[in-house]
């Protein structure tokens, strides 16, 4: 099995910039490899390629099987892209079956430099975020198995991500949050346009953080008057203090509209900090 770097430590022997994983840690690797998140599930960081493949199979099941995404994958039945080799992969397992039922991938600042960009850079012009790059982590490819879509799995993932950020002195998370284009059996951008018009009134980031989509969804040409709520994951991000960075991009391969979002540890409500970090 191909061993992967442990996320507690630096990811290469080169000098890491501020905001990357810190090599001075003396914490034993196994301390953070796995912990019980709640009854019946366990959170861990992928340690070798076989575990990454488990996450990629879950992603394929959800994105291609459920959402109908057209994935340009190199391995049948797996969602694989060029960023995976640079990312840390967070897993939630069902303890009874050992099956991976939830996952995120995490791209650190040092690894984003090695990859040449983040995934979000391929969908948005992030030039206004350039001052945050050295302390900014990208979250992506979030999904949960359909039989485990309850609060416990996503809270376990967020708890591990928050701990990871604080432990490694990182404070900004960005990512693309997807809104399905399928609404009432019809492929349309009306749902995404309506959600965008709602959220820009209530959760828009300051203008100095705004980003521009490379392939914009034509929100002003769509019906944005639908009375609808954002997907559960986006609502969860907003409860954690996240902001929307601008209008959605259209992702034709995943058949979604993607909202650019940013979350700062400093903006997380105190009750969530206490829940995830024990009052840290």
SULWO-V657844 format. One record per residue. N is the residue number from 1. RES is the residue in three letters. PHI is phi in radians with two decimals (* if undefined). Layout:
# SULWO-V657844
N RES PHI
N RES PHI
This chain:
# SULWO-V657844
1 UNK *
2 UNK -1.39
3 UNK -1.32
4 UNK -1.92
5 UNK -1.12
6 UNK -1.36
7 UNK -1.21
8 UNK -1.26
9 UNK -2.07
10 UNK -1.07
11 UNK -1.72
12 UNK -2.85
13 UNK -1.31
14 UNK -1.27
15 UNK -1.16
16 UNK -1.60
17 UNK -1.28
18 UNK -1.00
19 UNK 1.62
20 UNK -1.54
21 UNK -1.21
22 UNK -1.66
23 UNK -1.29
24 UNK -1.40
25 UNK -1.10
26 UNK -1.91
27 UNK -1.26
28 UNK -1.14
29 UNK -0.96
30 UNK -1.16
31 UNK -1.04
32 UNK -1.97
33 UNK -1.16
34 UNK -2.67
35 UNK -2.68
36 UNK -1.28
37 UNK -1.51
38 UNK -2.94
39 UNK -1.00
40 UNK 1.62
41 UNK -2.31
42 UNK -2.46
43 UNK -1.83
44 UNK -2.67
45 UNK -1.69
46 UNK -1.04
47 UNK -1.82
48 UNK -2.63
49 UNK -1.09
50 UNK -1.02
51 UNK -1.26
52 UNK -1.09
53 UNK -1.06
54 UNK -1.07
55 UNK -1.11
56 UNK -1.17
57 UNK -1.19
58 UNK -1.10
59 UNK -1.03
60 UNK -1.10
61 UNK -1.02
62 UNK -1.37
63 UNK -1.29
64 UNK -1.48
65 UNK -1.19
66 UNK -1.58
67 UNK -1.62
68 UNK 1.31
69 UNK -1.14
70 UNK -1.72
71 UNK -1.74
72 UNK -1.51
73 UNK -1.63
74 UNK -1.62
75 UNK -2.29
76 UNK -0.99
77 UNK 1.33
78 UNK -2.26
79 UNK -1.59
80 UNK -2.21
81 UNK -2.38
82 UNK -1.20
83 UNK -1.44
84 UNK -1.00
85 UNK -1.18
86 UNK -1.72
87 UNK -1.71
88 UNK -1.54
89 UNK -2.07
90 UNK -1.66
91 UNK -2.16
92 UNK -2.05
93 UNK -1.97
94 UNK -1.35
95 UNK -1.05
96 UNK -1.16
97 UNK -1.92
98 UNK 1.14
99 UNK -1.38
100 UNK -1.29
101 UNK -2.06
102 UNK -2.76
103 UNK -2.74
104 UNK -2.36
105 UNK -2.03
106 UNK -2.23
107 UNK -1.89
108 UNK -1.41
109 UNK -1.03
110 UNK -1.12
111 UNK -1.25
112 UNK -1.10
113 UNK -1.11
114 UNK -1.20
115 UNK -1.28
116 UNK 1.72
117 UNK -3.06
118 UNK -1.78
119 UNK -1.06
120 UNK -1.06
121 UNK -1.09
122 UNK -1.33
123 UNK -1.84
124 UNK -2.42
125 UNK -1.48
126 UNK -1.76
127 UNK -1.00
128 UNK -1.28
129 UNK -1.70
130 UNK -1.05
131 UNK -1.25
132 UNK -1.74
133 UNK -0.94
134 UNK -1.32
135 UNK -2.22
136 UNK -1.88
137 UNK -1.83
138 UNK -1.77
139 UNK -1.77
140 UNK -2.81
141 UNK 0.89
142 UNK -1.28
143 UNK -2.81
144 UNK -2.32
145 UNK -1.00
146 UNK -1.01
147 UNK -1.48
148 UNK -2.25
149 UNK -1.50
150 UNK -2.23
151 UNK -1.05
152 UNK -1.07
153 UNK -1.19
154 UNK -1.21
155 UNK -1.16
156 UNK -1.12
157 UNK -1.08
158 UNK -1.13
159 UNK -1.08
160 UNK -1.16
161 UNK -1.14
162 UNK -1.10
163 UNK -1.05
164 UNK -1.03
165 UNK -1.09
166 UNK -1.15
167 UNK -1.10
168 UNK -1.80
169 UNK 0.99
170 UNK -1.95
171 UNK -2.37
172 UNK -2.21
173 UNK -2.09
174 UNK -2.20
175 UNK 3.04
176 UNK -1.80
177 UNK -1.75
178 UNK -1.57
179 UNK -2.10
180 UNK -1.06
181 UNK -1.51
182 UNK -1.52
183 UNK -2.41
184 UNK 0.94
185 UNK 1.39
186 UNK -2.12
187 UNK -1.36
188 UNK -2.76
189 UNK -1.65
190 UNK -1.08
191 UNK -1.09
192 UNK -1.13
193 UNK -1.09
194 UNK -1.16
195 UNK -1.13
196 UNK -1.06
197 UNK -1.14
198 UNK -1.22
199 UNK -1.27
200 UNK -1.22
201 UNK -1.43
202 UNK -2.10
203 UNK -2.37
204 UNK -1.41
205 UNK -1.21
206 UNK -1.02
207 UNK -1.05
208 UNK -1.22
209 UNK -1.89
210 UNK -1.22
211 UNK -2.16
212 UNK -2.05
213 UNK -1.23
214 UNK -1.36
215 UNK -2.20
216 UNK -1.16
217 UNK -1.30
218 UNK -1.31
219 UNK -1.08
220 UNK -1.36
221 UNK -1.73
222 UNK -1.87
223 UNK -1.31
224 UNK -1.91
225 UNK -1.83
226 UNK -1.14
227 UNK -1.55
228 UNK -2.54
229 UNK -1.90
230 UNK -1.12
231 UNK -0.96
232 UNK -0.99
233 UNK -1.13
234 UNK -1.14
235 UNK -1.05
236 UNK -1.11
237 UNK -1.03
238 UNK -1.12
239 UNK -1.11
240 UNK -1.44
241 UNK 1.76
242 UNK -1.23
243 UNK -2.15
244 UNK -1.55
245 UNK -1.68
246 UNK 2.77
247 UNK -1.22
248 UNK -1.29
249 UNK -1.67
250 UNK -1.72
251 UNK -1.95
252 UNK -1.19
253 UNK -1.23
254 UNK -1.58
255 UNK 1.02
256 UNK -2.37
257 UNK -1.84
258 UNK -1.92
259 UNK -1.58
260 UNK -1.37
261 UNK -2.31
262 UNK -2.39
263 UNK -2.33
264 UNK -1.87
265 UNK -1.02
266 UNK -1.12
267 UNK -1.58
268 UNK -1.21
269 UNK -0.98
270 UNK -1.00
271 UNK -1.16
272 UNK -1.36
273 UNK -1.02
274 UNK -1.13
275 UNK -1.15
276 UNK -1.43
277 UNK -2.08
278 UNK 1.17
279 UNK 1.65
280 UNK -1.13
